[in-house]
């Protein structure tokens, strides 16, 4: 079952032009991490998220199937050293505090090549 079906009152955003509810729930801490994830995955299309209306509009990132370079067949990751594109981040509707961005940057700084090796090791051979 698609997990978002279990969220009653969820509002789905497909092809969002803006990120709403920035200051609701703890979204101001989560949105910078989502943007970092989008950049790491080089999201070029199929960006989707939803707001859980019954939980102070908590933001959820969903449907990550075409995120990894968002390219058609043959699906593959670009080399780590290669910048494969420039992501389009939806407009923020409120200012996010600097400390929230700092937390996201610190989380990214903790990543190292061992994670890349682990992920690539799990990709099936064609």
DSSP file (Angstrom, degrees, kcal/mol; ACC not computed):
  #  RESIDUE AA STRUCTURE BP1 BP2  ACC     N-H-->O    O-->H-N    N-H-->O    O-->H-N    TCO  KAPPA ALPHA  PHI   PSI    X-CA   Y-CA   Z-CA
    1    1 A X              0   0    0      0, 0.0     2,-0.4     0, 0.0     5,-0.1   0.000 360.0 360.0 360.0 140.3    0.0    0.0    0.0
    2    2 A X    >   -     0   0    0      1,-0.2     3,-2.2     2,-0.1     4,-0.3  -0.537 360.0-136.5 -65.3 120.0    1.2    3.5   -0.8
    3    3 A X  G >  S+     0   0    0     -2,-0.4     3,-1.8     1,-0.3     4,-0.2   0.782  97.6  63.6 -55.1 -34.6    2.3    4.9    2.6
    4    4 A X  G >  S+     0   0    0      1,-0.3     3,-1.4     2,-0.2    -1,-0.3   0.690  86.4  73.9 -68.3 -15.2    0.7    8.3    2.2
    5    5 A X  G <  S+     0   0    0     -3,-2.2    -1,-0.3     1,-0.3    -2,-0.2   0.737  89.2  61.1 -67.6 -19.9   -2.7    6.7    2.0
    6    6 A X  G <  S+     0   0    0     -3,-1.8     2,-1.0    -4,-0.3    -1,-0.3   0.556  84.0  89.2 -82.0  -7.6   -2.5    6.1    5.8
    7    7 A X  S X  S-     0   0    0     -3,-1.4     3,-1.4    -4,-0.2     2,-0.2  -0.790  74.0-146.8 -93.6 103.1   -2.2    9.9    6.4
    8    8 A X  T 3  S+     0   0    0     -2,-1.0    46,-0.6     1,-0.3    -2,-0.1  -0.469  81.4  13.9 -68.6 136.7   -5.8   11.1    6.9
    9    9 A X  T 3  S+     0   0    0      1,-0.2    44,-1.2    -2,-0.2    -1,-0.3   0.684  87.3 159.9  75.1  18.1   -6.2   14.6    5.6
   10   10 A X  E <   -A   52   0A   0     -3,-1.4     2,-0.6    42,-0.2    -1,-0.2  -0.516  30.8-148.4 -75.8 140.9   -2.9   14.7    3.7
   11   11 A X  E     -A   51   0A   0     40,-2.5    40,-2.1    -2,-0.2     2,-0.3  -0.952  12.7-145.1-111.5 117.4   -2.6   17.3    0.9
   12   12 A X  E     -A   50   0A   0     -2,-0.6     2,-0.6    38,-0.2    38,-0.2  -0.654   8.1-160.8 -86.4 134.6   -0.3   16.1   -2.0
   13   13 A X  E     +A   49   0A   0     36,-3.1    36,-1.7    -2,-0.3     2,-0.4  -0.960  11.8 178.0-114.0 112.9    1.9   18.6   -3.8
   14   14 A X  E    S+A   48   0A   0     -2,-0.6    34,-0.2     1,-0.2    -2,-0.0  -0.951  74.2   2.2-112.3 138.0    3.0   17.5   -7.2
   15   15 A X  S    S-     0   0    0     32,-1.3    -1,-0.2    -2,-0.4     2,-0.1   0.944  90.5-161.1  52.9  53.4    5.1   19.9   -9.3
   16   16 A X        -     0   0    0     31,-0.5    -1,-0.2    -3,-0.3     3,-0.1  -0.416  24.1-167.8 -70.4 136.3    5.1   22.5   -6.4
   17   17 A X  S    S+     0   0    0      1,-0.2    74,-2.2    -2,-0.1     2,-0.3   0.653  77.3  20.7 -89.4 -20.4    5.9   26.1   -7.2
   18   18 A X  E    S-c   91   0B   0     72,-0.3     2,-0.7    75,-0.0    74,-0.2  -0.980  70.9-126.0-146.5 155.5    6.2   26.9   -3.5
   19   19 A X  E     -c   92   0B   0     72,-3.4    74,-1.6    -2,-0.3     3,-0.3  -0.931  36.1-169.6-103.5 115.4    6.8   25.3   -0.2
   20   20 A X        +     0   0    0     -2,-0.7    74,-0.1     1,-0.2     4,-0.0  -0.420  59.5  39.3 -97.1 174.1    4.0   26.3    2.2
   21   21 A X    >   +     0   0    0     -2,-0.1     3,-1.0     1,-0.1     6,-0.2   0.808  65.4 155.9  58.1  33.7    3.6   25.8    6.0
   22   22 A X  T 3  S+     0   0    0     -3,-0.3     6,-0.2     1,-0.3     9,-0.2   0.865  73.5  38.8 -58.6 -39.6    7.3   26.6    6.5
   23   23 A X  T 3  S+     0   0    0      4,-0.2    -1,-0.3     5,-0.1     2,-0.2   0.411  96.1 101.7 -97.0   1.9    6.8   27.7   10.1
   24   24 A X  S X  S-     0   0    0     -3,-1.0     3,-2.3    33,-0.2     4,-0.3  -0.499  91.3 -16.1 -82.4 157.2    4.2   25.0   11.0
   25   25 A X  T 3  S-     0   0    0      1,-0.3     3,-0.2    -2,-0.2    31,-0.1  -0.206 121.4 -47.5  50.0-135.0    5.1   21.9   13.0
   26   26 A X  T >> S+     0   0    0      1,-0.1     3,-2.1     2,-0.1     4,-1.2  -0.020  99.1 127.2-112.1  27.4    8.9   21.6   12.9
   27   27 A X  H <>  +     0   0    0     -3,-2.3     4,-3.1     1,-0.3     5,-0.3   0.802  61.8  66.7 -57.1 -32.1    9.0   22.1    9.1
   28   28 A X  H 34 S+     0   0    0     -4,-0.3     4,-0.4     1,-0.2    -1,-0.3   0.763 107.3  42.2 -63.5 -22.0   11.6   24.9    9.5
   29   29 A X  H <4 S+     0   0    0     -3,-2.1     4,-0.5     2,-0.1    -1,-0.2   0.742 118.9  44.2 -89.1 -27.1   14.0   22.2   10.7
   30   30 A X  H  X S+     0   0    0     -4,-1.2     4,-2.3     2,-0.1     3,-0.3   0.840 100.2  65.4 -87.7 -35.7   13.0   19.6    8.1
   31   31 A X  H  X S+     0   0    0     -4,-3.1     4,-2.7     1,-0.2     5,-0.2   0.896  99.2  51.9 -61.0 -43.7   12.8   21.7    4.9
   32   32 A X  H  > S+     0   0    0     -4,-0.4     4,-2.1    -5,-0.3    -1,-0.2   0.886 111.2  49.5 -60.1 -35.0   16.6   22.5    4.8
   33   33 A X  H  > S+     0   0    0     -4,-0.5     4,-2.4    -3,-0.3    -2,-0.2   0.886 110.1  50.6 -68.7 -38.1   17.3   18.8    5.1
   34   34 A X  H  X S+     0   0    0     -4,-2.3     4,-2.8     2,-0.2    -2,-0.2   0.923 109.9  49.7 -63.4 -43.5   14.8   18.0    2.3
   35   35 A X  H  X S+     0   0    0     -4,-2.7     4,-2.2     1,-0.2    -2,-0.2   0.902 110.5  50.6 -62.9 -39.9   16.5   20.6    0.1
   36   36 A X  H  X S+     0   0    0     -4,-2.1     4,-2.7    -5,-0.2    -1,-0.2   0.910 110.4  49.9 -62.3 -41.9   19.9   19.0    0.9
   37   37 A X  H  X S+     0   0    0     -4,-2.4     4,-2.3     2,-0.2    -2,-0.2   0.916 108.9  51.9 -62.3 -43.4   18.4   15.6    0.0
   38   38 A X  H  X>S+     0   0    0     -4,-2.8     5,-2.2     1,-0.2     4,-0.5   0.908 111.9  46.8 -59.3 -41.6   17.1   16.9   -3.3
   39   39 A X  H ><5S+     0   0    0     -4,-2.2     3,-0.8     2,-0.2    -2,-0.2   0.918 111.5  50.3 -67.4 -43.2   20.5   18.3   -4.1
   40   40 A X  H 3<5S+     0   0    0     -4,-2.7    -2,-0.2     1,-0.2    -1,-0.2   0.868 116.1  42.0 -62.4 -36.4   22.3   15.1   -3.2
   41   41 A X  H 3<5S-     0   0    0     -4,-2.3    28,-1.9    -5,-0.2    -1,-0.2   0.474 106.4-129.1 -89.7  -2.9   19.9   13.1   -5.4
   42   42 A X  T <<5 -     0   0    0     -3,-0.8     2,-0.4    -4,-0.5    -3,-0.2   0.929  28.1-158.3  55.1  50.4   20.0   15.6   -8.2
   43   43 A X      < +     0   0    0     -5,-2.2    45,-0.5     1,-0.2    -1,-0.2  -0.452  27.1 162.9 -64.8 116.9   16.2   15.8   -8.4
   44   44 A X        -     0   0    0     -2,-0.4     2,-0.3    22,-0.4    -1,-0.2   0.627  64.8  -2.7-107.8 -22.4   15.4   17.2  -11.8
   45   45 A X  S    S+     0   0    0     21,-0.3    -1,-0.3     1,-0.1    21,-0.1  -0.954 104.7  53.1-157.7 171.7   11.7   16.1  -12.0
   46   46 A X        +     0   0    0     -2,-0.3     2,-0.5     1,-0.2    20,-0.2   0.817  60.0 168.5  64.2  34.6    9.0   14.3  -10.1
   47   47 A X        +     0   0    0     -3,-0.1   -32,-1.3    19,-0.1   -31,-0.5  -0.691   9.8 167.1 -77.6 122.5    9.5   16.3   -6.9
   48   48 A X  E     +AB  14  62A   0     -2,-0.5    14,-1.7    14,-0.5     2,-0.3  -0.996  11.2 158.8-139.5 142.4    6.5   15.5   -4.6
   49   49 A X  E     -AB  13  61A   0    -36,-1.7   -36,-3.1    -2,-0.4     2,-0.3  -0.967  19.5-146.7-150.6 167.8    5.7   16.1   -1.0
   50   50 A X  E     -AB  12  60A   0     10,-2.4    10,-2.7    -2,-0.3     2,-0.5  -0.948  10.1-133.2-137.1 159.8    2.6   16.3    1.1
   51   51 A X  E     -AB  11  59A   0    -40,-2.1   -40,-2.5    -2,-0.3     2,-1.1  -0.940  16.7-137.9-111.3 131.4    1.4   18.1    4.2
   52   52 A X  E > > -AB  10  58A   0      6,-2.7     3,-1.9    -2,-0.5     5,-1.2  -0.769  17.6-169.4 -89.7  99.6   -0.3   16.2    7.0
   53   53 A X  G > 5S+     0   0    0    -44,-1.2     3,-0.6    -2,-1.1    -1,-0.2   0.767  82.5  57.8 -64.8 -27.0   -3.2   18.5    7.8
   54   54 A X  G 3 5S+     0   0    0    -46,-0.6    -1,-0.3     1,-0.2   -45,-0.1   0.459 106.4  51.5 -82.1   0.2   -4.1   16.6   11.0
   55   55 A X  G X 5S-     0   0    0     -3,-1.9     3,-0.9     3,-0.1    -1,-0.2  -0.333 130.6 -80.0-133.2  51.8   -0.6   17.2   12.4
   56   56 A X  T < 5S-     0   0    0     -3,-0.6    -3,-0.2     1,-0.2    -2,-0.1   0.825  86.5 -63.3  55.8  36.8    0.0   20.9   12.1
   57   57 A X  T 3 <S-     0   0    0     -5,-1.2    -1,-0.2     1,-0.2    -4,-0.2   0.852  73.4-170.9  59.7  39.7    0.8   20.6    8.3
   58   58 A X  E <   -B   52   0A   0     -6,-1.0    -6,-2.7    -3,-0.9     2,-0.3  -0.395  20.7-125.0 -58.6 135.9    3.9   18.5    8.9
   59   59 A X  E     -B   51   0A   0     -8,-0.2     2,-0.4   -35,-0.2    -8,-0.2  -0.690  26.7-171.1 -91.3 139.4    5.8   18.1    5.6
   60   60 A X  E     -B   50   0A   0    -10,-2.7   -10,-2.4    -2,-0.3     2,-0.5  -0.988  17.1-139.7-128.2 136.8    6.6   14.7    4.2
   61   61 A X  E     +B   49   0A   0     -2,-0.4     2,-0.3   -12,-0.2   -12,-0.2  -0.835  34.6 172.8 -93.6 132.2    8.8   13.8    1.2
   62   62 A X  E     +B   48   0A   0    -14,-1.7   -14,-0.5    -2,-0.5    -2,-0.0  -0.880  38.4  31.4-137.7 167.2    7.4   11.0   -1.0
   63   63 A X        +     0   0    0     -2,-0.3     3,-0.4     1,-0.1    -1,-0.2   0.949  50.8 172.4  53.8  70.9    7.8    9.1   -4.2
   64   64 A X    >   +     0   0    0      1,-0.2     3,-1.7    -3,-0.1     4,-0.4   0.238  37.7 117.6 -91.5  12.6   11.5    9.2   -4.7
   65   65 A X  T 3  S+     0   0    0      1,-0.3     3,-0.2     2,-0.1    -1,-0.2   0.811  82.5  30.1 -55.1 -40.3   11.5    6.8   -7.7
   66   66 A X  T 3  S+     0   0    0     -3,-0.4   -22,-0.4   -20,-0.2   -21,-0.3   0.131  91.5 101.5-107.5  20.6   13.0    9.1  -10.3
   67   67 A X    <   +     0   0    0     -3,-1.7     2,-1.8     2,-0.1   -23,-0.2   0.879  52.8  89.0 -72.2 -36.9   15.1   11.3   -8.1
   68   68 A X  S >  S-     0   0    0     -4,-0.4     3,-0.5     1,-0.3     8,-0.3  -0.433 130.0 -36.3 -75.4  89.7   18.4    9.8   -8.8
   69   69 A X  T 3  S-     0   0    0    -28,-1.9    -1,-0.3    -2,-1.8    -2,-0.1   0.136  82.3-124.4  77.3 -14.0   19.4   12.0  -11.7
   70   70 A X  T 3   +     0   0    0    -29,-0.2     2,-0.3     1,-0.2    -1,-0.2   0.863  62.5 144.9  48.0  42.4   15.8   11.9  -12.8
   71   71 A X    <   -     0   0    0     -3,-0.5    -1,-0.2     5,-0.2     3,-0.1  -0.796  50.2-114.3-109.6 152.2   16.8   10.6  -16.2
   72   72 A X        -     0   0    0     -2,-0.3    -1,-0.1     1,-0.2     0, 0.0  -0.155  68.1 -11.5 -72.3 178.4   15.0    8.1  -18.4
   73   73 A X  S    S+     0   0    0      1,-0.1    -1,-0.2     2,-0.1     3,-0.0  -0.182 115.3  52.6 -51.2 140.6   16.4    4.6  -19.2
   74   74 A X  S    S-     0   0    0     -3,-0.1     2,-0.3     1,-0.0    -1,-0.1   0.337  86.1-154.2 -82.0 125.1   19.1    3.5  -18.6
   75   75 A X        +     0   0    0     -5,-0.0     2,-0.3    -2,-0.0    -2,-0.1  -0.472  34.0 138.1 -69.3 126.8   18.6    4.6  -15.0
   76   76 A X        -     0   0    0     -8,-0.3     2,-0.3    -2,-0.3    -5,-0.2  -0.981  52.0-100.9-161.1 163.5   21.9    5.2  -13.4
   77   77 A X        -     0   0    0     -2,-0.3     3,-0.1    -8,-0.1     2,-0.1  -0.726  36.1-120.4 -90.7 141.7   23.7    7.6  -11.1
   78   78 A X        -     0   0    0     -2,-0.3     6,-0.1     1,-0.1    -1,-0.0  -0.427  49.0 -79.7 -69.4 155.4   26.1   10.2  -12.5
   79   79 A X    >   -     0   0    0      1,-0.1     3,-1.7    -2,-0.1    -1,-0.1  -0.284  41.3-119.3 -55.5 144.6   29.7    9.9  -11.2
   80   80 A X  T 3  S+     0   0    0      1,-0.3    -1,-0.1    -3,-0.1    -2,-0.1   0.840 113.3  54.4 -56.7 -35.5   30.0   11.5   -7.7
   81   81 A X  T 3  S+     0   0    0      2,-0.1     2,-0.5     0, 0.0    -1,-0.3   0.656  94.5  86.4 -74.4 -15.3   32.5   14.0   -9.0
   82   82 A X  S <  S-     0   0    0     -3,-1.7     2,-0.8     2,-0.0    -4,-0.1  -0.737  72.2-140.9 -94.6 127.9   30.1   15.2  -11.8
   83   83 A X        -     0   0    0     -2,-0.5     3,-0.1     1,-0.1    -2,-0.1  -0.786  21.7-172.3 -81.5 112.6   27.5   17.9  -11.2
   84   84 A X        -     0   0    0     -2,-0.8     2,-0.3     1,-0.2    -1,-0.1   0.562  53.5 -31.9 -90.7  -8.0   24.7   16.5  -13.2
   85   85 A X        -     0   0    0     -3,-0.0     2,-0.5     2,-0.0    -1,-0.2  -0.976  59.9 -92.6 173.5 176.4   22.3   19.3  -13.1
   86   86 A X        -     0   0    0     -2,-0.3     2,-0.0    -3,-0.1   -47,-0.0  -0.970  41.1-133.7-117.7 118.7   20.9   22.2  -11.2
   87   87 A X        -     0   0    0     -2,-0.5     2,-0.7     1,-0.1   -43,-0.1  -0.346   9.7-130.8 -72.6 151.5   17.9   21.4   -9.1
   88   88 A X        -     0   0    0    -45,-0.5     2,-0.5    -2,-0.0    -1,-0.1  -0.898  22.6-159.9-102.7 107.3   14.9   23.7   -9.1
   89   89 A X        -     0   0    0     -2,-0.7     3,-0.1     1,-0.1   -70,-0.1  -0.759  21.5-117.9 -90.1 126.8   13.9   24.4   -5.5
   90   90 A X        -     0   0    0     -2,-0.5   -72,-0.3     1,-0.1   -73,-0.1  -0.262  42.0 -89.7 -59.0 151.5   10.3   25.6   -5.0
   91   91 A X  E     -c   18   0B   0    -74,-2.2   -72,-3.4     1,-0.1     2,-0.3  -0.375  38.2-126.5 -64.9 135.6   10.0   29.1   -3.5
   92   92 A X  E     -c   19   0B   0    -74,-0.2   -72,-0.1     1,-0.1    -1,-0.1  -0.674   9.6-154.3 -81.9 138.5    9.9   29.3    0.3
   93   93 A X  S    S+     0   0    0    -74,-1.6     2,-0.3    -2,-0.3    -1,-0.1   0.443  77.6  27.9 -94.6  -0.5    6.9   31.2    1.7
   94   94 A X  S    S-     0   0    0    -75,-0.2     2,-0.3   -74,-0.1    -1,-0.1  -0.982  91.0 -94.8-153.3 157.0    8.6   32.1    4.9
   95   95 A X        -     0   0    0     -2,-0.3     2,-0.5    -3,-0.1   -67,-0.0  -0.558  33.8-142.8 -76.2 133.9   12.2   32.7    6.1
   96   96 A X        -     0   0    0     -2,-0.3     5,-0.1     1,-0.1   -73,-0.0  -0.842  27.3-107.2 -97.3 132.1   13.9   29.7    7.7
   97   97 A X    >>  -     0   0    0     -2,-0.5     4,-1.2     1,-0.1     3,-1.1  -0.220  23.6-120.2 -59.2 147.1   16.2   30.5   10.7
   98   98 A X  H 3> S+     0   0    0      1,-0.3     4,-2.5     2,-0.2     5,-0.2   0.839 110.9  61.6 -57.5 -36.3   19.9   30.3   10.0
   99   99 A X  H 3> S+     0   0    0      1,-0.2     4,-1.8     2,-0.2    -1,-0.3   0.809 100.0  55.2 -65.3 -27.1   20.3   27.6   12.7
  100  100 A X  H <> S+     0   0    0     -3,-1.1     4,-1.6     2,-0.2    -1,-0.2   0.905 109.5  45.9 -69.2 -41.1   18.0   25.3   10.8
  101  101 A X  H  X S+     0   0    0     -4,-1.2     4,-2.4     1,-0.2    -2,-0.2   0.895 110.0  55.4 -65.5 -39.6   20.2   25.6    7.7
  102  102 A X  H  X S+     0   0    0     -4,-2.5     4,-2.5     1,-0.2    -2,-0.2   0.880 105.0  52.7 -61.3 -38.7   23.3   25.1    9.9
  103  103 A X  H  X S+     0   0    0     -4,-1.8     4,-2.0     2,-0.2    -1,-0.2   0.903 109.8  48.1 -63.4 -41.4   21.8   21.8   11.1
  104  104 A X  H  X S+     0   0    0     -4,-1.6     4,-2.1     2,-0.2    -2,-0.2   0.914 111.5  49.9 -65.9 -42.1   21.3   20.6    7.6
  105  105 A X  H  X S+     0   0    0     -4,-2.4     4,-2.4     1,-0.2    -2,-0.2   0.911 109.9  51.2 -62.3 -42.6   24.8   21.6    6.6
  106  106 A X  H  X S+     0   0    0     -4,-2.5     4,-0.9     1,-0.2    -1,-0.2   0.886 108.3  52.1 -62.4 -38.9   26.2   19.7    9.6
  107  107 A X  H >< S+     0   0    0     -4,-2.0     3,-0.6     1,-0.2     4,-0.3   0.903 111.1  47.0 -64.0 -41.0   24.2   16.6    8.6
  108  108 A X  H >< S+     0   0    0     -4,-2.1     3,-1.7     1,-0.2    -2,-0.2   0.888 105.1  60.2 -67.3 -39.2   25.7   16.7    5.1
  109  109 A X  H 3< S+     0   0    0     -4,-2.4    -1,-0.2     1,-0.3    -2,-0.2   0.740  96.8  62.2 -61.4 -22.3   29.2   17.2    6.4
  110  110 A X  T << S+     0   0    0     -4,-0.9    -1,-0.3    -3,-0.6    -2,-0.2   0.646  83.3  98.7 -78.6 -14.7   28.9   13.9    8.3
  111  111 A X    <   +     0   0    0     -3,-1.7     2,-0.3    -4,-0.3    -3,-0.0  -0.461  51.6 174.2 -73.2 144.5   28.5   12.0    5.0
  112  112 A X    >>  -     0   0    0     -2,-0.1     3,-1.3     1,-0.0     4,-1.0  -0.849  48.1 -86.2-140.9-179.9   31.6   10.3    3.6
  113  113 A X  H 3> S+     0   0    0     -2,-0.3     4,-2.6     1,-0.3     5,-0.2   0.707 115.4  72.2 -65.4 -19.9   32.6    8.0    0.7
  114  114 A X  H 3> S+     0   0    0      1,-0.2     4,-2.1     2,-0.2    -1,-0.3   0.868  97.2  50.8 -64.2 -33.1   31.8    4.9    2.8
  115  115 A X  H <> S+     0   0    0     -3,-1.3     4,-2.6     2,-0.2    -1,-0.2   0.913 109.3  50.0 -67.5 -42.4   28.1    5.7    2.3
  116  116 A X  H  X S+     0   0    0     -4,-1.0     4,-2.8     1,-0.2     5,-0.2   0.924 111.3  49.3 -60.4 -44.7   28.5    6.1   -1.4
  117  117 A X  H  X S+     0   0    0     -4,-2.6     4,-1.9     1,-0.2    -1,-0.2   0.899 111.3  49.5 -61.9 -41.1   30.3    2.8   -1.6
  118  118 A X  H  X S+     0   0    0     -4,-2.1     4,-0.6     2,-0.2    -2,-0.2   0.924 112.9  46.3 -64.6 -44.8   27.5    1.1    0.4
  119  119 A X  H >< S+     0   0    0     -4,-2.6     3,-1.3     1,-0.2     4,-0.5   0.945 113.5  47.9 -63.4 -48.8   24.8    2.5   -1.8
  120  120 A X  H >< S+     0   0    0     -4,-2.8     3,-0.9     1,-0.3    -1,-0.2   0.830 105.8  60.3 -63.2 -31.0   26.6    1.6   -5.0
  121  121 A X  H 3< S+     0   0    0     -4,-1.9    -1,-0.3     1,-0.2    -2,-0.2   0.688 102.7  52.7 -68.9 -17.8   27.2   -1.9   -3.6
  122  122 A X  T << S+     0   0    0     -3,-1.3     2,-0.3    -4,-0.6    -1,-0.2   0.512  82.5 105.7 -95.6  -6.7   23.4   -2.4   -3.3
  123  123 A X  S <  S-     0   0    0     -3,-0.9     2,-0.1    -4,-0.5    -3,-0.0  -0.587  76.2-117.4 -74.7 132.6   22.6   -1.5   -6.9
  124  124 A X        -     0   0    0     -2,-0.3     2,-0.2     1,-0.1    -1,-0.1  -0.361  23.8-113.5 -70.5 148.4   21.8   -4.6   -9.0
  125  125 A X              0   0    0      1,-0.1    -1,-0.1    -2,-0.1     0, 0.0  -0.557 360.0 360.0 -75.1 144.7   23.9   -5.5  -11.9
  126  126 A X              0   0    0     -2,-0.2    -1,-0.1     0, 0.0    -2,-0.0   0.443 360.0 360.0 -93.4 360.0   22.2   -5.3  -15.3
